[in-house]
């Protein structure tokens, strides 16, 4: 009778009888509630951002996104310099980090001795755990002086190119891109290594049996088979770069100006929020910063949604075709 009182339903799946008890029901309710909390949190976050940015949106409208003037004293706000700085620094970080990350992942998945594979993987994971403020301090005292000196050389040699034109201050877009690249290399490398390690051994052996060299096997068999996983790793790294705050704030220069030169200082959306939100002197200034946060949140959510879609595609196919 006790077992019957605890049992809510009995049914058959094939030839296996499945029984749901009261414990199953309460456990399902509990974990469902945990999942709903995430949806509630995301909804409240977006609602607060929309509510907080209402004054700025009513004042500037869509011109806020395309405006280039940021003058809190006169009440003029435009987000374009910060959007430009965020996108350019993130893409620059990808341009630096992707080749290095792919090289690391290929070495760990296919070329490294077994004795070195575990230590290098551990060091790579520890690099991802370093606080961003520590990386920012290293960027100020070590990387920025190096970029300043190297930038002067680049300006003398390649000053005819817009991206290397102008004086080098050290704290610049180039420094910010390098710092972001250092921070996203562990993420891209780890995910890429898992993608390459999941390539079936039969595919690699078939390429070698057809006369391919080790390099040709990697380029023509492993990388094409793992392309979805590699693309997902890159998108995850891009999302991490776009959302970084402390390290990029410390090294990018924090000047709201659009410049084609990588040697010039710039600004990002996360950096301006971190620098000015606590000192916002009126509601319009605060609302403009919240609207920048809304733009950053939307772009980051889109990037991460693309990454999750690729991961679901990989799981559905059971591999990395």
Phi, psi and omega in degrees: 000320180297318179293323179292325181289333180277343186270128179267322184203154175229134175207171185247137169243104188068242178248007183259129179271129181246133183238130176256128179252176178297326177297320177297319182296314181291324178294317178298320178296320181295310182290329175295320176297321177297320179292322180293329179302321179297317179295320179295317180298315180296320180295316179295322179298311180295321179297319179292321178294317178296318181293317182291331182268006184298317182297317179294319181294320179293328182281316188250336181064213182289342179295342178299323182289326185260358178283144183248001181262130176232097185225089181299332181295316181264004177072032178249125185225132175216137188266355187301317178300325181283322175296317178300312180297321179294313183292315183293316180295323179291317179292323176297319177298319177296319180299328179275318190280326186297310178299319179295316181295318178296321177298318179295315183293322178294319180296315182290326184279332191228327192251337187284147172297151182300328182291333180267343187297312182293313179300318180294321178296320179294316179298320179298318179291324178293327177298324179290339183270355180291130180300144184296331180293328177292318177296324177295318177298318176298322179296322181291314189270338184243304187288316183300314175299323178294316179295324179299313180291316179293327179295323177296321177294316179297322180292324178290324184273320187235031182295343177289344176271135182301329185286345179239027183261141176103168181291153180257121182260351183093304176275103191207179176299320180297317178298317178297320178296319179294318179298315178297322178299317179299325184282333183260351177303314179299322181293309182296320181295316183295312181293320179295322179296320177296322179294315181290327179291339181273359176294127182302141180298328181298324179294317179293318180293326178295318179296318179293323180293333179278001176102007180287146173283173179300318179296315180294324177297319180293315186286324187259346181242305186290308184296315176297322180293327184261016189298323180293318178295322178293319178295321176298320178297319180294319180293322176298319177296322178297317177298321177295319181293320182292330183267355181295140185240295193295310184297315182292327177297325185282340189236350188273347176104330173059053175239117182285075183217141178266117181225138178287345183278133175286345180275351181273150176291158181214195183209153177236166181296315180293326182292317181293325177295316181294324184280324193247346187295319182291341183249014178300125189267351177208173184292327180293318177299314180296320180294323178296320178294321178293324178293324174297320176298323177295317178297316179296318179297318181295313180295321179293320178296321179296316180297315180290328176296321176297319179296317179295323178298320178293321179295318177297323178296320179295315180295322181294325180273346179072025180183201184233049179284000000 
